[in-house]
């Protein structure tokens, strides 16, 4: 028996990425919001039929951001610092908004992130697509705040 109102899921295109001190425009794509906990198999003495499964370490996937090339060099500058041996870790958030783009409806915060990979645009003289840059951010944890 159903109770209450039906709530539609949020759309995947109405999001914003916030990173400490970096004012970047809109992103085309954000992926890699995941957390995985190892399953360690353990066999107890006397129980030859069943294998117990214990939780192991938790690891977090890298976040990948894609955006159309624009005048901002903030993300490139952050990556360049890493190349030069100056790791600047930053906290950030991926924020989803409602259809009216006025109210925050979901937020995932990541901590101690730093750019591990930058990929420049692919150019094609016959193409008509937007030139896209890609940045991969490694981090040490993610949490769903709202």
N, C-alpha and C positions, 0 to 999 in steps of 0.2 A: 504494500500500500504506500503510495507516494504521499509525502507531506511537504509543505512549503512551496516556494516559487522555484521555477527552473532558472538556473544561472548559466548563462552562456560562457564558454571558455574565453580567455583573453586572446587577442590576435597577436601573431608573432611579428608583425611589422611595425608596431608602435612602441619602440623602445629607445632608450638613451643610455650611453655609457659614460659614467663619470670616473675620472682618474685624478687623484690629488694634483692640483696645480696645472692640469692640462686642459685647455679649452679647445676641444676638437669639435668640428661640426658633426653632422649626422653620420651614422655608420650604415652600410648596406647590409652587413651580416655580422652576427656575433654567435660563436659556437664554442663548445667545450665546457659548458657548465656541468661538471660531473664530479662525483666523489665515489670511490670504490674502496670497500674494506675487504682485505684478503680473508679467505676461508681456509683455516689451517686444520687439516685432518689429523685426528688423534685417536689412536686405538687403545682402549682401556684393557688392562690385563683381566682375563676371565670372561670378557665379552668378545667372542670371536666372530660375531655376526654383524655387529653394528660399528660403524666408524663415527666417532663424535666430531663435530665441527665447531671450532673455536674461532672467535674473531681475532684477526691479526691487525696489521697496520693499515691505516687509511691513507690513500693517495688521491690527489686531485688532478684532474685533466687540465691541460693548458687551454687558455682562452684565446681564441683566434678572432681578430677583428678585421673587417674589410671595409674600405671606404674609397670613394672616388677621389682621385688626386685633386688637391686644392692648394691654395697658397700657404696653409698652415704647415710648419715644419716641427711642431712640438713633439709629435710621436717619433719622428726621425731623430731629433735631438736627444731624446731619452734613450733610443737604441744606440746612437753614436757614443753616448757616455759609457755604455756597457762595453762596446768595442774597445774603447780607450782604457778599460779597466776600472772605471768609476761606476760601480753598481749603485743606482738610486732606486731603492725599493719604494713602491707606492701602493696605497690602498685604493680600492675603487669599487664601483657598483654597476650593476646592470639593472636598469629600472624600466618597468613596463607601465604604460599609461592606458587609461580607458579610451574608448573610441572618440570621445570629444577632445582628447589630448590635454585634459585639464586636471585629472586626478591620478595620482600614483596608485597602482593597484597591486604591484608586486615588486620586490627588490631583493637582489642577491648581492651580498657584499663579499669581496675577496680581499685578502690581506697579504702584505709583503710581496707584491708582484713586481716582476722585472721582465723586460722584453728579451726573449731568447732568439727570436728570428724576425727579420723584416724581409718582405718580398716586394720588389718593385712591379710596376705594371707591365703587362705583355702588350707590345705594340704590333699592329697589323695595318699596313697602308690601305688595305681593302676593307677594314673593319669599320663598324659604326658604334661599337660599344664604348662605355665609359672606361677610362683608364683607372685601374683599381690597384691600390696598395694593400698589403696584408701585414699585420703585426701579430706575432704569437707571444703571449704573456704567460710565464710560469708564475705560480703563486703557492702560498703555503696553507691555504684554507679558504673555504667558502661557506656562507651561511645565508639562509633565506630569512630576511628581516620582516617582510610583510607578505 
